[in-house]
Amino acid sequence: MAVRVHLDEMLHRRRMTLTDLSDRVDITLANLSVLKTGKAKAIRFSTLEAICHALDCQPGDLLTFDSGEQP
Amino acid sequence: MMRQGKLVHIAKIVVQLGRGLNGVFAAIFVFGLVFSVLKAPAIDAQLTLKYGPRLDVETARHFFQGVLLLGLPAVYATERLFASLRAILATVGMGDTFSAANAARIRLIGWMLLTLQLVDVALGVAAGIARSLRLDFITWTPSFTGWLAVLVAFVLAQVFSAGTRMRDELEGVI
């Protein structure tokens, strides 16, 4: 997918695990794992807001668009 | 939730009873047809006894055989309808009703209801023939609710198809 998710890097920088994030944002570990591996089809604004709040970052830190990749 | 579970349970029993009753009707139609072929002279004699010698007994017998034949597509459609309904009820129990399979089942129910309506129209034609032959037959009136049920089934099938597509779309949303 042309939109890349950088959740793994963000978690690594903040020395957090996916389980920690799951506890903080109240989203299941399974769903966060789907997001982390780039298998999600879409992300709700509410989810993005909760993750940005928990990781103290901007949506642009989590998602980037790679124009070279085919959709 | 409890009430819904009870309703599904009752519906399952009704479907099961309906299938059993339909099986009995199927047996009656088949037996009637076989009997009318094997015991044609006895039937002709009974018809003459009831309607008098002016009746064309052979035509009358063929008429009643035709009516019995009409029962066969009706019992087939009813069986397919009940089988689909039972499968849908099973998915309700599992909490997974919005699926492509259920949409197809409801569409099939629509086709089977349409078949039953066409049989009903054929019965109406048969009632007219019976009148012209001066035979005792059912009083037929067109079933408008039946045609409405056909329409509802096809619309519901479309609703289920759209619901399934929407659910599939939402599946990957985090």
gemmi code that builds the backbone of each chain (N, CA, C; Angstrom):
import gemmi

chains = {
    "A": [
        ("MET", (0.845, -1.206, 0.000), (0.000, 0.000, 0.000), (0.877, 1.252, 0.000)),
        ("ALA", (0.418, 2.290, -0.674), (1.202, 3.521, -0.787), (1.296, 4.294, 0.526)),
        ("VAL", (0.326, 4.102, 1.405), (0.371, 4.759, 2.719), (1.059, 3.799, 3.703)),
        ("ARG", (2.149, 4.302, 4.292), (2.907, 3.447, 5.222), (2.626, 3.842, 6.666)),
        ("VAL", (2.563, 2.832, 7.516), (2.312, 3.060, 8.942), (3.636, 2.875, 9.695)),
        ("HIS", (4.002, 3.879, 10.492), (5.275, 3.816, 11.214), (5.081, 3.618, 12.712)),
        ("LEU", (4.101, 2.846, 13.042), (3.780, 2.619, 14.453), (4.925, 1.909, 15.174)),
        ("ASP", (5.526, 0.961, 14.491), (6.618, 0.195, 15.091), (7.784, 1.104, 15.498)),
        ("GLU", (8.185, 2.009, 14.568), (9.289, 2.932, 14.847), (8.938, 3.872, 15.998)),
        ("MET", (7.715, 4.374, 15.972), (7.263, 5.301, 17.019), (7.284, 4.630, 18.391)),
        ("LEU", (6.850, 3.397, 18.421), (6.838, 2.652, 19.694), (8.265, 2.427, 20.175)),
        ("HIS", (9.136, 2.090, 19.224), (10.535, 1.811, 19.548), (11.209, 3.044, 20.141)),
        ("ARG", (10.931, 4.214, 19.508), (11.531, 5.471, 19.979), (11.064, 5.816, 21.391)),
        ("ARG", (9.845, 5.445, 21.702), (9.291, 5.788, 23.020), (9.430, 4.642, 24.018)),
        ("ARG", (10.186, 3.625, 23.628), (10.410, 2.449, 24.489), (9.083, 1.883, 25.009)),
        ("MET", (8.133, 1.781, 24.087), (6.817, 1.246, 24.455), (6.535, -0.034, 23.681)),
        ("THR", (5.726, -0.881, 24.276), (5.310, -2.090, 23.554), (3.901, -1.878, 23.015)),
        ("LEU", (3.506, -2.766, 22.133), (2.156, -2.682, 21.568), (1.106, -2.901, 22.662)),
        ("THR", (1.462, -3.739, 23.631), (0.539, -4.004, 24.755), (0.335, -2.739, 25.586)),
        ("ASP", (1.443, -1.995, 25.832), (1.319, -0.723, 26.576), (0.368, 0.225, 25.849)),
        ("LEU", (0.578, 0.331, 24.526), (-0.249, 1.235, 23.730), (-1.707, 0.787, 23.741)),
        ("SER", (-1.877, -0.521, 23.655), (-3.233, -1.083, 23.665), (-3.958, -0.696, 24.949)),
        ("ASP", (-3.239, -0.765, 26.086), (-3.837, -0.384, 27.378), (-4.197, 1.099, 27.404)),
        ("ARG", (-3.321, 1.923, 26.807), (-3.532, 3.374, 26.873), (-4.640, 3.874, 25.949)),
        ("VAL", (-4.717, 3.290, 24.754), (-5.698, 3.814, 23.783), (-7.012, 3.022, 23.751)),
        ("ASP", (-7.046, 1.945, 24.531), (-8.246, 1.113, 24.600), (-8.650, 0.551, 23.231)),
        ("ILE", (-7.645, 0.073, 22.519), (-7.870, -0.630, 21.249), (-7.220, -2.001, 21.396)),
        ("THR", (-7.875, -3.016, 20.899), (-7.364, -4.379, 21.113), (-5.975, -4.555, 20.493)),
        ("LEU", (-5.233, -5.444, 21.114), (-3.881, -5.756, 20.638), (-3.931, -6.276, 19.195)),
        ("ALA", (-4.957, -7.065, 18.926), (-5.112, -7.648, 17.581), (-5.282, -6.542, 16.540)),
        ("ASN", (-6.126, -5.546, 16.862), (-6.365, -4.448, 15.912), (-5.118, -3.579, 15.737)),
        ("LEU", (-4.396, -3.340, 16.841), (-3.161, -2.546, 16.734), (-2.113, -3.293, 15.908)),
        ("SER", (-2.116, -4.598, 16.066), (-1.175, -5.423, 15.309), (-1.482, -5.350, 13.807)),
        ("VAL", (-2.770, -5.347, 13.478), (-3.202, -5.218, 12.072), (-2.722, -3.874, 11.521)),
        ("LEU", (-2.858, -2.841, 12.350), (-2.437, -1.493, 11.944), (-0.922, -1.434, 11.759)),
        ("LYS", (-0.216, -2.021, 12.709), (1.251, -1.988, 12.697), (1.832, -2.690, 11.461)),
        ("THR", (1.214, -3.795, 11.095), (1.735, -4.576, 9.963), (1.246, -4.046, 8.611)),
        ("GLY", (0.480, -2.949, 8.635), (0.015, -2.328, 7.383), (-1.093, -3.098, 6.699)),
        ("LYS", (-1.807, -3.918, 7.478), (-2.883, -4.715, 6.868), (-4.250, -4.048, 6.991)),
        ("ALA", (-4.294, -2.931, 7.721), (-5.582, -2.248, 7.904), (-6.011, -1.568, 6.609)),
        ("LYS", (-7.323, -1.597, 6.336), (-7.840, -0.949, 5.119), (-8.057, 0.541, 5.364)),
        ("ALA", (-8.391, 0.886, 6.617), (-8.678, 2.292, 6.953), (-8.466, 2.507, 8.443)),
        ("ILE", (-8.292, 3.782, 8.814), (-8.136, 4.119, 10.229), (-9.107, 5.241, 10.587)),
        ("ARG", (-9.797, 5.071, 11.709), (-10.759, 6.103, 12.140), (-9.982, 7.298, 12.695)),
        ("PHE", (-10.571, 8.491, 12.576), (-9.951, 9.685, 13.165), (-9.802, 9.512, 14.672)),
        ("SER", (-10.782, 8.877, 15.287), (-10.754, 8.692, 16.747), (-9.576, 7.803, 17.155)),
        ("THR", (-9.274, 6.794, 16.329), (-8.138, 5.900, 16.618), (-6.824, 6.674, 16.479)),
        ("LEU", (-6.751, 7.441, 15.366), (-5.555, 8.228, 15.094), (-5.309, 9.234, 16.228)),
        ("GLU", (-6.387, 9.867, 16.655), (-6.300, 10.848, 17.735), (-5.797, 10.192, 19.026)),
        ("ALA", (-6.349, 9.027, 19.340), (-5.963, 8.326, 20.570), (-4.488, 7.910, 20.531)),
        ("ILE", (-4.037, 7.427, 19.377), (-2.638, 6.987, 19.256), (-1.698, 8.210, 19.331)),
        ("CYS", (-2.065, 9.286, 18.605), (-1.243, 10.505, 18.640), (-1.148, 11.047, 20.071)),
        ("HIS", (-2.256, 10.968, 20.773), (-2.286, 11.439, 22.159), (-1.373, 10.573, 23.033)),
        ("ALA", (-1.455, 9.265, 22.868), (-0.669, 8.339, 23.696), (0.821, 8.418, 23.372)),
        ("LEU", (1.146, 8.632, 22.098), (2.561, 8.661, 21.694), (3.114, 10.087, 21.596)),
        ("ASP", (2.249, 11.064, 21.862), (2.610, 12.479, 21.787), (3.283, 12.792, 20.440)),
        ("CYS", (2.526, 12.517, 19.392), (3.062, 12.754, 18.046), (1.978, 13.305, 17.131)),
        ("GLN", (2.346, 13.566, 15.885), (1.407, 14.065, 14.880), (1.003, 12.920, 13.942)),
        ("PRO", (-0.176, 13.029, 13.301), (-0.555, 11.975, 12.346), (0.516, 11.713, 11.291)),
        ("GLY", (1.197, 12.795, 10.883), (2.257, 12.666, 9.878), (3.452, 11.850, 10.363)),
        ("ASP", (3.621, 11.752, 11.690), (4.706, 10.909, 12.226), (4.354, 9.428, 12.089)),
        ("LEU", (3.066, 9.157, 12.101), (2.601, 7.763, 12.047), (2.388, 7.266, 10.621)),
        ("LEU", (1.913, 8.192, 9.767), (1.575, 7.799, 8.396), (2.351, 8.622, 7.380)),
        ("THR", (2.892, 7.945, 6.385), (3.522, 8.670, 5.271), (3.021, 8.085, 3.955)),
        ("PHE", (3.090, 8.901, 2.930), (2.620, 8.459, 1.613), (3.817, 8.255, 0.694)),
        ("ASP", (3.913, 7.065, 0.129), (5.002, 6.741, -0.786), (4.434, 6.738, -2.204)),
        ("SER", (4.720, 7.806, -2.954), (4.121, 7.935, -4.301), (4.663, 6.904, -5.283)),
        ("GLY", (5.794, 6.330, -4.998), (6.397, 5.343, -5.910), (5.711, 3.984, -5.849)),
        ("GLU", (4.984, 3.746, -4.764), (4.361, 2.433, -4.589), (2.970, 2.386, -5.215)),
        ("GLN", (2.631, 1.268, -5.792), (1.308, 1.090, -6.398), (0.255, 0.912, -5.303)),
        ("PRO", (-0.950, 1.498, -5.512), (-1.996, 1.329, -4.490), (-2.510, -0.120, -4.429)),
    ],
    "B": [
        ("MET", (-32.418, -9.774, 24.154), (-31.585, -10.843, 23.573), (-32.212, -12.207, 23.846)),
        ("MET", (-32.690, -12.319, 25.113), (-33.326, -13.567, 25.535), (-34.577, -13.831, 24.697)),
        ("ARG", (-35.351, -12.724, 24.468), (-36.584, -12.841, 23.696), (-36.277, -13.232, 22.258)),
        ("GLN", (-35.171, -12.658, 21.721), (-34.788, -12.958, 20.346), (-34.416, -14.437, 20.211)),
        ("GLY", (-33.691, -14.933, 21.230), (-33.306, -16.338, 21.233), (-34.511, -17.250, 21.251)),
        ("LYS", (-35.515, -16.845, 22.017), (-36.745, -17.621, 22.112), (-37.479, -17.626, 20.773)),
        ("LEU", (-37.492, -16.461, 20.134), (-38.167, -16.310, 18.846), (-37.512, -17.207, 17.787)),
        ("VAL", (-36.174, -17.213, 17.795), (-35.435, -18.050, 16.844), (-35.755, -19.518, 17.094)),
        ("HIS", (-35.828, -19.873, 18.378), (-36.135, -21.257, 18.750), (-37.527, -21.649, 18.237)),
        ("ILE", (-38.496, -20.762, 18.439), (-39.867, -21.029, 17.976), (-39.888, -21.139, 16.448)),
        ("ALA", (-39.156, -20.225, 15.797), (-39.104, -20.234, 14.322), (-38.524, -21.562, 13.821)),
        ("LYS", (-37.499, -22.059, 14.519), (-36.884, -23.335, 14.109), (-37.894, -24.476, 14.207)),
        ("ILE", (-38.689, -24.456, 15.289), (-39.708, -25.503, 15.471), (-40.767, -25.403, 14.368)),
        ("VAL", (-41.193, -24.171, 14.079), (-42.212, -23.964, 13.034), (-41.687, -24.463, 11.678)),
        ("VAL", (-40.427, -24.138, 11.394), (-39.821, -24.567, 10.122), (-39.777, -26.096, 10.051)),
        ("GLN", (-39.391, -26.704, 11.164), (-39.304, -28.174, 11.208), (-40.677, -28.806, 10.995)),
        ("LEU", (-41.678, -28.250, 11.678), (-43.053, -28.758, 11.518), (-43.539, -28.551, 10.085)),
        ("GLY", (-43.209, -27.397, 9.531), (-43.595, -27.077, 8.157), (-42.989, -28.053, 7.167)),
        ("ARG", (-41.725, -28.386, 7.398), (-41.053, -29.341, 6.498), (-41.715, -30.713, 6.577)),
        ("GLY", (-42.070, -31.103, 7.806), (-42.723, -32.400, 7.999), (-44.068, -32.433, 7.292)),
        ("LEU", (-44.847, -31.376, 7.466), (-46.171, -31.277, 6.856), (-46.055, -31.260, 5.331)),
        ("ASN", (-45.045, -30.555, 4.843), (-44.806, -30.485, 3.402), (-44.464, -31.870, 2.843)),
        ("GLY", (-43.707, -32.627, 3.633), (-43.360, -34.002, 3.240), (-44.614, -34.859, 3.116)),
        ("VAL", (-45.541, -34.649, 4.054), (-46.808, -35.395, 4.024), (-47.582, -35.039, 2.750)),
        ("PHE", (-47.618, -33.740, 2.427), (-48.314, -33.298, 1.212), (-47.664, -33.899, -0.039)),
        ("ALA", (-46.321, -33.924, -0.038), (-45.602, -34.495, -1.184), (-46.008, -35.953, -1.377)),
        ("ALA", (-46.075, -36.681, -0.256), (-46.452, -38.098, -0.321), (-47.880, -38.246, -0.834)),
        ("ILE", (-48.777, -37.366, -0.377), (-50.184, -37.426, -0.812), (-50.283, -37.175, -2.324)),
        ("PHE", (-49.544, -36.163, -2.802), (-49.596, -35.843, -4.238), (-49.064, -37.003, -5.082)),
        ("VAL", (-47.937, -37.553, -4.662), (-47.340, -38.652, -5.429), (-48.266, -39.876, -5.390)),
        ("PHE", (-48.775, -40.190, -4.184), (-49.675, -41.334, -4.043), (-50.928, -41.125, -4.903)),
        ("GLY", (-51.476, -39.914, -4.846), (-52.682, -39.604, -5.623), (-52.459, -39.787, -7.109)),
        ("LEU", (-51.293, -39.324, -7.581), (-50.982, -39.453, -9.013), (-50.842, -40.917, -9.423)),
        ("VAL", (-50.071, -41.669, -8.620), (-49.853, -43.092, -8.931), (-51.185, -43.837, -8.884)),
        ("PHE", (-51.977, -43.534, -7.842), (-53.274, -44.197, -7.671), (-54.196, -43.898, -8.858)),
        ("SER", (-54.180, -42.610, -9.292), (-55.086, -42.219, -10.381), (-54.701, -42.873, -11.705)),
        ("VAL", (-53.427, -43.237, -11.829), (-52.990, -43.918, -13.062), (-53.305, -45.412, -12.969)),
        ("LEU", (-53.000, -45.989, -11.812), (-53.191, -47.437, -11.643), (-54.663, -47.828, -11.517)),
        ("LYS", (-55.420, -46.954, -10.865), (-56.836, -47.286, -10.608), (-57.781, -46.370, -11.401)),
        ("ALA", (-57.417, -46.090, -12.619), (-58.212, -45.176, -13.449), (-59.664, -45.627, -13.593)),
        ("PRO", (-59.945, -46.899, -13.880), (-61.360, -47.313, -14.038), (-62.195, -47.068, -12.779)),
        ("ALA", (-61.591, -47.343, -11.615), (-62.318, -47.150, -10.349), (-62.628, -45.667, -10.133)),
        ("ILE", (-61.674, -44.825, -10.480), (-61.881, -43.369, -10.335), (-62.959, -42.898, -11.308)),
        ("ASP", (-62.880, -43.397, -12.533), (-63.890, -43.030, -13.538), (-65.293, -43.409, -13.055)),
        ("ALA", (-65.389, -44.586, -12.450), (-66.682, -45.069, -11.941), (-67.195, -44.146, -10.841)),
        ("GLN", (-66.286, -43.738, -9.950), (-66.669, -42.841, -8.857), (-67.129, -41.486, -9.391)),
        ("LEU", (-66.411, -40.995, -10.405), (-66.765, -39.694, -10.995), (-68.136, -39.763, -11.671)),
        ("THR", (-68.400, -40.877, -12.357), (-69.699, -41.053, -13.021), (-70.819, -41.116, -11.987)),
        ("LEU", (-70.490, -41.805, -10.884), (-71.472, -41.948, -9.801), (-71.816, -40.580, -9.203)),
        ("LYS", (-70.790, -39.743, -9.060), (-71.003, -38.439, -8.425), (-71.633, -37.415, -9.369)),
        ("TYR", (-71.123, -37.351, -10.614), (-71.569, -36.282, -11.525), (-72.564, -36.748, -12.603)),
        ("GLY", (-72.772, -38.029, -12.686), (-73.730, -38.530, -13.681), (-73.063, -38.901, -14.992)),
        ("PRO", (-73.816, -39.522, -15.900), (-73.230, -40.037, -17.160), (-72.869, -38.943, -18.169)),
        ("ARG", (-73.371, -37.720, -17.969), (-73.072, -36.641, -18.936), (-71.642, -36.117, -18.819)),
        ("LEU", (-70.971, -36.483, -17.726), (-69.594, -35.991, -17.504), (-68.593, -36.753, -18.367)),
        ("ASP", (-67.676, -36.014, -18.979), (-66.568, -36.651, -19.710), (-65.549, -37.084, -18.652)),
        ("VAL", (-65.645, -38.329, -18.205), (-64.848, -38.781, -17.059), (-63.340, -38.745, -17.325)),
        ("GLU", (-62.994, -39.037, -18.556), (-61.553, -39.052, -18.876), (-60.953, -37.646, -18.732)),
        ("THR", (-61.682, -36.662, -19.250), (-61.226, -35.261, -19.121), (-61.167, -34.864, -17.652)),
        ("ALA", (-62.196, -35.250, -16.911), (-62.253, -34.913, -15.481), (-61.079, -35.554, -14.732)),
        ("ARG", (-60.791, -36.798, -15.061), (-59.674, -37.499, -14.399), (-58.351, -36.815, -14.738)),
        ("HIS", (-58.192, -36.492, -16.006), (-56.961, -35.794, -16.413), (-56.845, -34.437, -15.720)),
        ("PHE", (-57.989, -33.796, -15.533), (-57.993, -32.502, -14.837), (-57.465, -32.679, -13.409)),
        ("PHE", (-58.005, -33.687, -12.705), (-57.567, -33.898, -11.314), (-56.096, -34.343, -11.239)),
        ("GLN", (-55.669, -35.105, -12.245), (-54.246, -35.486, -12.294), (-53.369, -34.247, -12.497)),
        ("GLY", (-53.832, -33.354, -13.330), (-53.115, -32.092, -13.564), (-52.988, -31.275, -12.287)),
        ("VAL", (-54.088, -31.253, -11.522), (-54.074, -30.508, -10.249), (-53.070, -31.153, -9.281)),
        ("LEU", (-53.043, -32.479, -9.252), (-52.075, -33.175, -8.387), (-50.643, -32.890, -8.839)),
        ("LEU", (-50.461, -32.813, -10.167), (-49.129, -32.492, -10.712), (-48.683, -31.093, -10.281)),
        ("LEU", (-49.657, -30.188, -10.200), (-49.355, -28.812, -9.759), (-48.797, -28.789, -8.338)),
        ("GLY", (-49.183, -29.778, -7.560), (-48.712, -29.851, -6.173), (-47.224, -30.123, -6.075)),
        ("LEU", (-46.673, -30.794, -7.093), (-45.254, -31.168, -7.025), (-44.306, -29.958, -7.024)),
        ("PRO", (-44.454, -29.003, -7.981), (-43.580, -27.827, -7.859), (-43.819, -27.043, -6.574)),
        ("ALA", (-45.064, -27.100, -6.080), (-45.377, -26.374, -4.835), (-44.631, -26.981, -3.644)),
        ("VAL", (-44.636, -28.320, -3.555), (-43.938, -28.942, -2.412), (-42.417, -28.787, -2.557)),
        ("TYR", (-41.939, -28.807, -3.811), (-40.502, -28.604, -4.032), (-40.101, -27.193, -3.587)),
        ("ALA", (-40.880, -26.205, -4.026), (-40.580, -24.809, -3.666), (-40.665, -24.619, -2.153)),
        ("THR", (-41.654, -25.229, -1.532), (-41.828, -25.092, -0.083), (-40.645, -25.713, 0.664)),
        ("GLU", (-40.184, -26.863, 0.173), (-39.044, -27.529, 0.822), (-37.787, -26.659, 0.711)),
        ("ARG", (-37.536, -26.120, -0.476), (-36.354, -25.254, -0.675), (-36.457, -24.001, 0.196)),
        ("LEU", (-37.670, -23.492, 0.293), (-37.922, -22.291, 1.096), (-37.614, -22.568, 2.579)),
        ("PHE", (-38.140, -23.688, 3.074), (-37.923, -24.029, 4.482), (-36.447, -24.354, 4.759)),
        ("ALA", (-35.797, -25.024, 3.804), (-34.380, -25.370, 3.982), (-33.533, -24.095, 4.074)),
        ("SER", (-33.860, -23.111, 3.224), (-33.135, -21.834, 3.259), (-33.389, -21.103, 4.569)),
        ("LEU", (-34.641, -21.129, 4.983), (-35.014, -20.458, 6.226), (-34.286, -21.100, 7.416)),
        ("ARG", (-34.176, -22.418, 7.396), (-33.487, -23.124, 8.481), (-32.006, -22.741, 8.515)),
        ("ALA", (-31.405, -22.646, 7.324), (-29.986, -22.264, 7.246), (-29.781, -20.835, 7.753)),
        ("ILE", (-30.727, -19.951, 7.436), (-30.632, -18.556, 7.903), (-30.763, -18.517, 9.420)),
        ("LEU", (-31.708, -19.285, 9.940), (-31.912, -19.318, 11.398), (-30.663, -19.839, 12.113)),
        ("ALA", (-29.965, -20.769, 11.486), (-28.729, -21.302, 12.074), (-27.671, -20.204, 12.177)),
        ("THR", (-27.614, -19.330, 11.154), (-26.629, -18.238, 11.190), (-27.014, -17.183, 12.222)),
        ("VAL", (-28.322, -17.033, 12.471), (-28.773, -16.095, 13.504), (-28.253, -16.582, 14.862)),
        ("GLY", (-28.323, -17.873, 15.067), (-27.827, -18.470, 16.308), (-26.339, -18.236, 16.507)),
        ("MET", (-25.608, -18.197, 15.384), (-24.150, -17.993, 15.469), (-23.785, -16.503, 15.472)),
        ("GLY", (-24.804, -15.649, 15.306), (-24.578, -14.194, 15.323), (-23.907, -13.670, 14.077)),
        ("ASP", (-24.063, -14.373, 12.959), (-23.408, -13.942, 11.720), (-24.432, -13.937, 10.586)),
        ("THR", (-25.368, -12.989, 10.672), (-26.474, -12.996, 9.702), (-26.127, -12.289, 8.397)),
        ("PHE", (-25.354, -11.205, 8.483), (-25.043, -10.455, 7.261), (-23.918, -11.131, 6.484)),
        ("SER", (-24.312, -12.053, 5.638), (-23.315, -12.743, 4.824), (-23.857, -12.901, 3.406)),
        ("ALA", (-22.938, -13.114, 2.472), (-23.340, -13.270, 1.072), (-24.223, -14.511, 0.917)),
        ("ALA", (-23.923, -15.529, 1.740), (-24.700, -16.775, 1.661), (-26.160, -16.523, 2.044)),
        ("ASN", (-26.380, -15.720, 3.074), (-27.757, -15.426, 3.495), (-28.486, -14.572, 2.467)),
        ("ALA", (-27.751, -13.662, 1.843), (-28.368, -12.849, 0.782), (-28.848, -13.768, -0.349)),
        ("ALA", (-28.007, -14.743, -0.695), (-28.372, -15.697, -1.749), (-29.561, -16.553, -1.303)),
        ("ARG", (-29.577, -16.904, -0.004), (-30.700, -17.712, 0.503), (-32.014, -16.936, 0.443)),
        ("ILE", (-31.969, -15.666, 0.795), (-33.199, -14.856, 0.768), (-33.661, -14.678, -0.678)),
        ("ARG", (-32.698, -14.521, -1.588), (-33.053, -14.414, -3.008), (-33.734, -15.710, -3.472)),
        ("LEU", (-33.180, -16.840, -3.008), (-33.774, -18.140, -3.363), (-35.192, -18.238, -2.792)),
        ("ILE", (-35.371, -17.755, -1.560), (-36.708, -17.745, -0.951), (-37.661, -16.929, -1.828)),
        ("GLY", (-37.152, -15.797, -2.343), (-37.958, -14.967, -3.239), (-38.389, -15.740, -4.476)),
        ("TRP", (-37.448, -16.479, -5.073), (-37.780, -17.270, -6.270), (-38.784, -18.366, -5.942)),
        ("MET", (-38.617, -18.975, -4.775), (-39.533, -20.057, -4.378), (-40.931, -19.507, -4.092)),
        ("LEU", (-40.987, -18.317, -3.485), (-42.287, -17.679, -3.247), (-42.952, -17.337, -4.586)),
        ("LEU", (-42.126, -16.924, -5.542), (-42.647, -16.621, -6.878), (-43.211, -17.896, -7.519)),
        ("THR", (-42.474, -19.008, -7.336), (-42.954, -20.296, -7.859), (-44.314, -20.638, -7.250)),
        ("LEU", (-44.424, -20.453, -5.929), (-45.689, -20.747, -5.252), (-46.819, -19.853, -5.775)),
        ("GLN", (-46.476, -18.601, -6.067), (-47.491, -17.687, -6.603), (-47.941, -18.130, -7.992)),
        ("LEU", (-46.972, -18.604, -8.803), (-47.324, -19.070, -10.147), (-48.191, -20.320, -10.075)),
        ("VAL", (-47.889, -21.179, -9.096), (-48.731, -22.375, -8.887), (-50.139, -21.922, -8.489)),
        ("ASP", (-50.180, -20.871, -7.656), (-51.473, -20.340, -7.219), (-52.277, -19.815, -8.414)),
        ("VAL", (-51.581, -19.119, -9.323), (-52.263, -18.617, -10.526), (-52.773, -19.797, -11.364)),
        ("ALA", (-51.935, -20.842, -11.477), (-52.334, -22.041, -12.222), (-53.568, -22.680, -11.573)),
        ("LEU", (-53.626, -22.621, -10.243), (-54.798, -23.144, -9.529), (-56.038, -22.317, -9.872)),
        ("GLY", (-55.821, -21.021, -10.054), (-56.918, -20.147, -10.456), (-57.454, -20.545, -11.817)),
        ("VAL", (-56.513, -20.849, -12.738), (-56.912, -21.304, -14.079), (-57.662, -22.631, -13.958)),
        ("ALA", (-57.115, -23.500, -13.067), (-57.751, -24.804, -12.849), (-59.172, -24.633, -12.300)),
        ("ALA", (-59.342, -23.648, -11.437), (-60.681, -23.399, -10.871), (-61.662, -23.018, -11.981)),
        ("GLY", (-61.154, -22.227, -12.946), (-61.986, -21.840, -14.090), (-62.363, -23.050, -14.937)),
        ("ILE", (-61.377, -23.922, -15.151), (-61.633, -25.141, -15.942), (-62.659, -26.020, -15.218)),
        ("ALA", (-62.470, -26.141, -13.884), (-63.390, -26.962, -13.088), (-64.820, -26.442, -13.205)),
        ("ARG", (-64.946, -25.099, -13.228), (-66.278, -24.509, -13.359), (-66.910, -24.876, -14.712)),
        ("SER", (-66.048, -24.810, -15.770), (-66.581, -25.120, -17.099), (-66.931, -26.609, -17.234)),
        ("LEU", (-66.224, -27.446, -16.468), (-66.522, -28.884, -16.502), (-67.618, -29.264, -15.496)),
        ("ARG", (-68.051, -28.250, -14.722), (-69.059, -28.443, -13.663), (-68.575, -29.440, -12.606)),
        ("LEU", (-67.291, -29.290, -12.242), (-66.706, -30.147, -11.197), (-66.616, -29.359, -9.900)),
        ("ASP", (-66.759, -30.062, -8.781), (-66.571, -29.417, -7.472), (-65.086, -29.125, -7.283)),
        ("PHE", (-64.770, -27.893, -6.968), (-63.356, -27.505, -6.808), (-63.261, -26.362, -5.815)),
        ("ILE", (-62.044, -26.023, -5.439), (-61.855, -24.944, -4.454), (-62.331, -23.600, -5.011)),
        ("THR", (-62.714, -22.711, -4.082), (-63.035, -21.340, -4.491), (-61.725, -20.566, -4.470)),
        ("TRP", (-61.316, -20.101, -5.636), (-60.008, -19.444, -5.747), (-60.140, -17.927, -5.738)),
        ("THR", (-59.277, -17.296, -4.935), (-59.182, -15.828, -4.973), (-57.697, -15.478, -5.097)),
        ("PRO", (-57.345, -14.439, -5.864), (-55.915, -14.104, -6.006), (-55.300, -13.676, -4.676)),
        ("SER", (-54.055, -14.127, -4.442), (-53.374, -13.822, -3.181), (-52.435, -12.625, -3.356)),
        ("PHE", (-52.930, -11.439, -2.971), (-52.107, -10.228, -3.119), (-50.969, -10.201, -2.107)),
        ("THR", (-51.216, -10.757, -0.916), (-50.156, -10.772, 0.110), (-48.996, -11.660, -0.340)),
        ("GLY", (-49.324, -12.708, -1.093), (-48.278, -13.595, -1.617), (-47.346, -12.863, -2.555)),
        ("TRP", (-47.936, -12.046, -3.465), (-47.117, -11.258, -4.399), (-46.289, -10.229, -3.643)),
        ("LEU", (-46.880, -9.703, -2.574), (-46.166, -8.731, -1.740), (-44.958, -9.406, -1.059)),
        ("ALA", (-45.171, -10.641, -0.605), (-44.091, -11.397, 0.052), (-42.928, -11.634, -0.912)),
        ("VAL", (-43.257, -11.896, -2.195), (-42.218, -12.084, -3.223), (-41.373, -10.816, -3.317)),
        ("LEU", (-42.062, -9.686, -3.388), (-41.383, -8.388, -3.511), (-40.498, -8.128, -2.276)),
        ("VAL", (-41.057, -8.382, -1.096), (-40.314, -8.157, 0.150), (-39.056, -9.028, 0.189)),
        ("ALA", (-39.188, -10.276, -0.228), (-38.039, -11.200, -0.202), (-36.918, -10.692, -1.112)),
        ("PHE", (-37.272, -10.245, -2.323), (-36.235, -9.759, -3.242), (-35.594, -8.465, -2.733)),
        ("VAL", (-36.406, -7.600, -2.137), (-35.860, -6.355, -1.577), (-34.929, -6.681, -0.409)),
        ("LEU", (-35.362, -7.602, 0.456), (-34.529, -8.008, 1.596), (-33.200, -8.613, 1.141)),
        ("ALA", (-33.260, -9.375, 0.055), (-32.028, -9.968, -0.489), (-31.051, -8.868, -0.896)),
        ("GLN", (-31.590, -7.801, -1.505), (-30.750, -6.662, -1.900), (-30.166, -5.979, -0.670)),
        ("VAL", (-31.011, -5.825, 0.363), (-30.567, -5.195, 1.614), (-29.429, -6.021, 2.240)),
        ("PHE", (-29.586, -7.329, 2.241), (-28.551, -8.198, 2.805), (-27.261, -8.114, 1.994)),
        ("SER", (-27.391, -8.030, 0.667), (-26.192, -7.914, -0.184), (-25.444, -6.631, 0.156)),
        ("ALA", (-26.201, -5.528, 0.268), (-25.583, -4.234, 0.584), (-24.974, -4.267, 1.985)),
        ("GLY", (-25.685, -4.859, 2.935), (-25.191, -4.977, 4.316), (-23.900, -5.782, 4.384)),
        ("THR", (-23.844, -6.848, 3.607), (-22.645, -7.688, 3.582), (-21.453, -6.917, 3.034)),
        ("ARG", (-21.709, -6.155, 1.948), (-20.630, -5.352, 1.355), (-20.118, -4.317, 2.353)),
        ("MET", (-21.074, -3.680, 3.061), (-20.694, -2.661, 4.047), (-19.862, -3.279, 5.174)),
        ("ARG", (-20.280, -4.459, 5.632), (-19.555, -5.124, 6.721), (-18.148, -5.507, 6.270)),
        ("ASP", (-18.040, -6.000, 5.038), (-16.728, -6.373, 4.508), (-15.798, -5.159, 4.458)),
        ("GLU", (-16.399, -4.017, 4.080), (-15.612, -2.783, 4.014), (-15.124, -2.366, 5.390)),
        ("LEU", (-15.994, -2.547, 6.375), (-15.670, -2.105, 7.741), (-14.704, -3.040, 8.452)),
        ("GLU", (-14.574, -4.259, 7.912), (-13.748, -5.261, 8.585), (-12.299, -4.828, 8.778)),
        ("GLY", (-11.759, -4.114, 7.808), (-10.354, -3.711, 7.898), (-10.158, -2.325, 8.512)),
        ("VAL", (-11.254, -1.763, 9.074), (-11.152, -0.419, 9.656), (-10.762, -0.535, 11.126)),
        ("ILE", (-9.704, 0.191, 11.490), (-9.232, 0.162, 12.886), (-9.659, 1.452, 13.581)),
    ],
}
model = gemmi.Model(1)
for chain_id, residues in chains.items():
    chain = gemmi.Chain(chain_id)
    for i, (resn, *xyz) in enumerate(residues, 1):
        res = gemmi.Residue()
        res.name, res.seqid = resn, gemmi.SeqId(i, " ")
        for name, pos in zip(("N", "CA", "C"), xyz):
            atom = gemmi.Atom()
            atom.name, atom.element = name, gemmi.Element(name[0])
            atom.pos, atom.b_iso = gemmi.Position(*pos), 0.0
            res.add_atom(atom)
        chain.add_residue(res)
    model.add_chain(chain)
structure = gemmi.Structure()
structure.add_model(model)
structure.setup_entities()
